């Protein structure tokens, strides 16, 4: 997925071999199908104290290293990967949450890639969230238009019909959103962006952009690098191992 992720897409803890032609809205809308056969290789969790687990519509698969805080509702199918933290009073359904994410609030039909944070309230629906994204408190996606028509997105420079009425946002790697960010149906935020807005930002924001006060400006690579280095170091990861990849992507943008 050009300008959204720098490498692999992870599903059930494993990288997909070829992501070049994957369209995120198709992936999100096929979440339930992705679980076909997964119960044979993973164990469902049947009981966690003060957590409601509903497997009527699919398995709830939780890695043994994940932590689910009390008063959470999990409606399958759900996959929760290694070292994931699900914070109290969350409501999650039909979603895949990969390694080392922190999640709170309502999440429906969404895929979170490793090391992303949604640590506060807000609704994320029918969306794809790239690695190292950080969603500020109250960040919320719209996943259905008021007139119930198909969602169109700007993708590779063209307006594309997703052939579905349910689609929220694609949020790329290393994207940061401020508190109270509201994202319109079919919003595409490419990698490395910083979004500061209490009203709807544009439905397409190109890579390495700073959106503030209704205007888009380019983030310097040094500023992007400094922020990414700090964010990754907090999880004992080294940005320098990926720096060359992002330099190349920045130059191509």
N, C-alpha and C positions, 0 to 999 in steps of 0.2 A: 504494500500500500504506500505509494509514493508520498513522501513528505509527511507521513504519519508515524511510521516506525522506522527505526534504523536497521533492524535485523529481523529476528524471528517473531512470529506470533506463537504464544504459548497457550495450550489447551490441556487441561488435566495434568499439568506439570511437565509436559513434553512439548518441544518446539515442532511446529509444522515445517515440513521440508521446503515447500514452495508457496510463498505468500504473494507472488507477483500479481496474480489475477484474482485474488480474493477481494470481494466487495464487502465492506463491514456490515452493511445493512442485511445482506444475505446471511452472513455469519450470525448476527444477532437474532434474526428471525428463525434460524434453524437450531437454536440452543437446545430445545427439547430433543431434537433428532441426534444431536451430538452425544447425548447420554446413552444412546442405544448400545447395549453390550458393556457399558462401563461397570455395571454392577458385578460383572464377572471378575474384574481386576481390582476393584476397590470394595471396601466394606462400608456399608451404611451405618450411621450412628443412630442408635435407637433411643438413647436416654441421656440427657444432660440436665442437671438440676436447674429448675426455674427457666427452662428454655422449651418452647413449643416446637416440635418437629413434626411436620406433616408430609408424609410420603405418598399421599393418594395419587398425585400426578407425576411422580418420579422420585428417584432416590435422593437422599441428602447425604452427600459424601464429604466427610470432614477429616482432614489429616490429623494425626495424633498430636502434632506439635501446635496446631491452631488453638486459639482461645476464644470461646464464645461466652460473653458476659451475660448475666441474668436478664430475664424479662425480654428476651429476643424471640421473634417468630421466624421460623425457617420453613418455607413452603417449597418442596421439591418440584422439579429437579434442581439441585444446587451442588456445586463443587466448591469447597473451601480448602485452599492449598496450604503448603507449609508455612508456619509462623504467621499466619493471618490472625489479626485481631478483629473480632466483631464486637463492637461496643454495645452497652446496655440499651434496651428499648429500640433495637433495630428491627426492621421488617424486610426480609429478603425473600425473593421468589424467582425461580426460573433463571438462575444466573451462574456465572463461572467467575470465581475470584481467585486469582493466582497468588503465587508466593509473596509473603511479607507485605500484604496490603493491610491498611487500617480502614475499617468501614463503620459508619454509623448512619442511622436514618433509614429511609426507604429506598430500596434498590429492586428494580423489577426488569427482568429480561435484558440483562446487561452483562458485559464481559470486561473485567478489570485485569489488565496485564500486571506483571510483578512490580512490587515496590511503589504502588500508587496509593494515595491517601484520599479518603473521603471521611474525615474524622469527626464530622459534625452533622447536624440535621440538614435536610434537603432531599429532594426526590431526583433520582437518576433512573430513567426508564428507556428501554430499547436503545441502549447506547454502547459504544465501544470506547474504553478508556485506556490509553497507552501507558507504558511503564513510566514511572517517576513523575506522573502527573500529581498535582496537589490541588484539591478542590476546596476553596475557602468555605467557611460556615455559611449555610443557606444556599449554596450553589444548587440550582434546580434546572432540569431539562423539561421542555415540553415535548411530548412524544405523540401528540395527536392534534391535527389542525381543527379549528372550530367548525369548518365546513365538511370535515370527514373525507377530504379528497386525498389522493396520493401525495406522498411527500417527495419533492424534488430537491436534489442537492447539487452543489457545484463541485464537480469531480474531474480532475485533470483538465481544467479549463472549460469544461462543458457542463450544461445543465442536464442532469440525469434523473430520469424517473426511477424511483426505488421500487415501484410496483407494490407498495404497501402503504396503508394509512397509518401504520405505527412505526415511527422511527424518530429517535431523539437526536443525539449528537455523536460525532466522532471527535474525540479529544486526544491529540497526539502526545508523543513522548515529551516529558519535561515541560508540559504546559502548567501554568499556575493561574488560578482564578481567584479574584478577591471575594471578600464576604458579600453575600447578597447578589451574586451573579445569576442572572436569569438567561437561559439559552433557548432560543426559538427552535421550533420543529425543524429538523434537517440542518442544524448548524455543524459546520466543519471547521475545526480549529487545528491547524497543522502544527507540527512539532516546534518546541522551543518558544512558545508564545507566553506573554504575560498579559492577562486580561483584568483590567480595573474598570468596572462598570456596574452601576445600579439600575441600568435600563438595558434593553436587549442590544447586545453588540451585533455587528453584521453577521450574516449567516455563513460567510466564508472569511476566514482570516489566514493569510499566508504565513508560512514558516518564519520563525524568528522575528515576530512582530510584537510591538508593545501597543496595546489598545487602551487609550485613556482619554477621557473628556471628548468622546466622539471622534477621535482621530487615531489613525494607524501610523506608527513610525517603526523603523527598522531597529532591532536590537543589535548592538555590536557583538561580535563573536566573543570578545573578552568579557563583556558583561554576562552573556549567556554561560560562558565557561565558569566564571566565578560562582554564579548561582548553582549551576549543576554540580560543581565540585563540593560545595557546602552541603547540598541536599544528599548527595551520594555518600559523603563521608559520615553522615549521621547514621547510615546503615552499614558502615564499615566497607564501603565500596569505593573504588578509585576511578574517578572520571578520566584520568590520563590514559587508561587502557582503551577508552573509546574515543578519545579526542580526535584522532585522525579521521575517523569515520564521520564525525560531526563537522569537522572542517570541510571535508569534501562536500557534504550535503549543503552546508552554508554557502559555499562557493557556487554550487549549482542552482541555488534558489534564486 
